[in-house]
């Protein structure tokens, strides 16, 4: 596995452990407060959505150009 996969897996595990602890009324792992987590997730979702829905990479620009050539995009 690469480093990114390991980091994402650990982050996912921490998030689920915190969710389960909160569900059962136990003290969650004091990593960051809930508001910071909510803002962080909203920020990441916004950036990811913007990135995936716009042609900002070289590959994306090439895809847009092909769509234009085939009359499928403006």
Secondary structure, DSSP 4 states (H G I P E B T S, - for coil): --HHHHHHHHHHHHHHHHHHHHHTTPPPP-SS-HHHHHHHHHHHHHHHHHHHTS--SHHHHHHHHHHHHTTS--
